[in-house]
Amino acid sequence: MTPGDHPPPFPPGSLLFHADRLLGRIVGAGRWLVFAVTLLLFLQWPLRDLLQAYSREANDLAQWLFALYVSMAVPYATRAGTHLAADSLGHRLPKALRARMNMLGALLVRLPWSLFILVTGWGMMSRSVLQLETFPDTFNPGYFVVKAGAWLMALLCLAQALLDIARGRH
């Protein structure tokens, strides 16, 4: 899918329509995290140099917010068709062919990748969450959120891939 290509919506009221809207709202909400990340990264220097306290905590909090931001930004970019891509030839192809190629990409690349990350990352992520893992260098809480963010990204990408496959079959 290229920017400007908007996939046809699912029939209103259908389960796929509601799933697509829900996923859109979830990944769309993640864009607001960038403001918190920016603020925290900006504040870490005054905190360190002027207050001489809490700069490491601001940095650690920014790291886990950034992990959540990225976990939602990747499927958001997939939905919008705004990933960096080598599509110098692709944009010349007919829209129907690009839609089929998008469905095949979802089926052959994104779906297996997402499932692989979900399955292989489950043990690491679940152990980290259960023990509420802290950052290794500062011992501040929240490092488990970074690991859970990778798993969340795969889950959201899986949901988007399934929706793209379903959309291609309609």
C-alpha positions as CSV (number, residue, x, y, z in Angstrom):
1,M,0.0,0.0,0.0
2,T,1.3,3.4,-0.9
3,P,0.5,6.7,0.8
4,G,-2.8,8.0,-0.4
5,D,-4.1,4.4,-1.0
6,H,-6.9,4.0,1.5
7,P,-8.1,0.4,1.8
8,P,-11.8,0.0,1.3
9,P,-13.7,-0.1,4.6
10,F,-15.3,-3.3,5.9
11,P,-19.1,-3.4,5.8
12,P,-20.4,-1.1,8.6
13,G,-21.6,-3.0,11.6
14,S,-19.5,-6.1,10.8
15,L,-17.1,-7.6,13.3
16,L,-14.2,-6.8,11.0
17,F,-15.4,-3.2,10.8
18,H,-15.4,-2.9,14.6
19,A,-12.0,-4.7,15.0
20,D,-10.5,-2.3,12.4
21,R,-11.8,0.7,14.1
22,L,-10.7,-0.5,17.5
23,L,-7.2,-1.2,16.2
24,G,-7.1,2.2,14.6
25,R,-8.0,3.9,17.8
26,I,-5.4,1.9,19.8
27,V,-2.5,2.7,17.5
28,G,-3.8,6.2,16.9
29,A,-3.7,6.9,20.6
30,G,0.0,6.1,20.7
31,R,0.9,9.2,18.8
32,W,0.3,11.3,21.9
33,L,3.1,9.5,23.7
34,V,5.7,11.3,21.6
35,F,5.0,14.5,23.6
36,A,5.6,12.9,26.9
37,V,8.8,11.3,25.6
38,T,10.0,14.6,24.2
39,L,9.3,16.4,27.5
40,L,11.0,13.9,29.6
41,L,14.1,13.8,27.4
42,F,14.2,17.6,27.4
43,L,13.8,17.7,31.2
44,Q,16.6,15.3,31.9
45,W,19.4,17.9,31.3
46,P,17.9,20.6,33.6
47,L,17.2,17.9,36.2
48,R,20.8,16.7,36.1
49,D,22.5,20.1,35.8
50,L,20.3,22.4,37.9
51,L,18.4,20.1,40.3
52,Q,21.1,17.4,40.3
53,A,18.4,14.8,40.8
54,Y,15.8,12.7,39.0
55,S,17.5,12.8,35.5
56,R,18.0,9.1,35.4
57,E,14.3,8.5,36.4
58,A,13.2,10.9,33.7
59,N,15.4,9.0,31.2
60,D,14.1,5.6,32.3
61,L,10.5,6.7,32.1
62,A,11.1,8.1,28.6
63,Q,12.5,4.8,27.6
64,W,9.5,2.8,28.5
65,L,7.1,5.4,27.0
66,F,9.2,5.3,23.8
67,A,8.9,1.5,23.7
68,L,5.1,1.9,23.9
69,Y,5.1,4.6,21.3
70,V,7.1,2.5,18.9
71,S,4.9,-0.6,19.5
72,M,1.9,1.5,18.3
73,A,3.8,3.5,15.6
74,V,4.8,0.5,13.5
75,P,1.2,-0.8,13.0
76,Y,0.0,2.8,12.6
77,A,2.5,3.4,9.7
78,T,1.4,0.0,8.2
79,R,-2.2,1.2,8.3
80,A,-1.4,4.5,6.8
81,G,1.0,3.1,4.2
82,T,3.7,5.4,5.3
83,H,6.6,3.0,5.9
84,L,9.8,3.8,4.1
85,A,9.7,1.6,1.0
86,A,11.5,1.1,-2.2
87,D,8.5,1.6,-4.3
88,S,9.9,3.4,-7.3
89,L,8.2,0.8,-9.5
90,G,5.3,-0.1,-7.2
91,H,3.5,3.2,-7.4
92,R,3.1,2.7,-11.1
93,L,1.3,-0.6,-10.7
94,P,-2.5,-0.8,-10.8
95,K,-4.2,-0.2,-7.5
96,A,-5.8,-3.7,-7.5
97,L,-2.4,-5.4,-8.0
98,R,-0.9,-3.3,-5.2
99,A,-3.8,-4.4,-2.9
100,R,-3.1,-8.1,-3.8
101,M,0.6,-7.6,-3.1
102,N,-0.2,-6.0,0.2
103,M,-2.4,-9.0,1.1
104,L,0.4,-11.4,0.1
105,G,2.9,-9.4,2.1
106,A,0.7,-9.6,5.1
107,L,0.2,-13.4,4.6
108,L,3.8,-14.3,3.8
109,V,5.8,-11.8,5.8
110,R,4.0,-9.9,8.5
111,L,1.8,-12.7,9.8
112,P,4.7,-15.2,10.3
113,W,7.0,-12.5,11.7
114,S,4.4,-11.5,14.2
115,L,3.6,-15.0,15.2
116,F,7.4,-15.8,15.6
117,I,7.9,-12.8,17.9
118,L,4.8,-13.6,19.9
119,V,5.8,-17.2,20.5
120,T,9.5,-16.8,21.0
121,G,9.2,-13.6,23.1
122,W,6.4,-14.8,25.4
123,G,8.8,-16.4,27.9
124,M,11.1,-13.4,28.2
125,M,8.2,-10.9,28.3
126,S,6.1,-12.8,30.8
127,R,9.0,-13.5,33.2
128,S,9.9,-9.8,33.0
129,V,6.3,-8.7,33.7
130,L,5.8,-11.2,36.5
131,Q,8.9,-10.1,38.4
132,L,8.3,-6.4,37.5
133,E,11.8,-6.2,36.1
134,T,13.7,-3.0,36.9
135,F,16.2,-1.2,34.7
136,P,19.6,-3.0,35.0
137,D,21.8,0.1,35.5
138,T,19.5,2.3,37.7
139,F,17.2,-0.3,39.3
140,N,14.3,2.0,38.6
141,P,11.0,0.3,38.0
142,G,9.5,-0.2,34.6
143,Y,12.0,-2.1,32.5
144,F,9.4,-4.8,32.0
145,V,7.3,-2.3,30.0
146,V,10.1,-2.1,27.4
147,K,10.1,-5.9,27.0
148,A,6.3,-5.9,26.9
149,G,6.3,-3.2,24.3
150,A,8.1,-5.5,21.8
151,W,5.5,-8.2,22.4
152,L,2.7,-5.6,22.1
153,M,4.1,-4.4,18.8
154,A,4.0,-8.0,17.4
155,L,0.4,-8.4,18.7
156,L,-0.8,-5.2,17.1
157,C,1.1,-6.1,13.8
158,L,-0.5,-9.5,13.9
159,A,-4.0,-7.9,14.2
160,Q,-3.2,-5.5,11.4
161,A,-1.9,-8.3,9.2
162,L,-5.1,-10.4,9.8
163,L,-7.2,-7.4,9.0
164,D,-5.3,-6.8,5.8
165,I,-5.7,-10.4,4.8
166,A,-9.4,-10.3,5.5
167,R,-9.7,-7.0,3.6
168,G,-7.9,-8.6,0.6
169,R,-10.4,-11.5,0.6
170,H,-13.4,-9.1,0.5
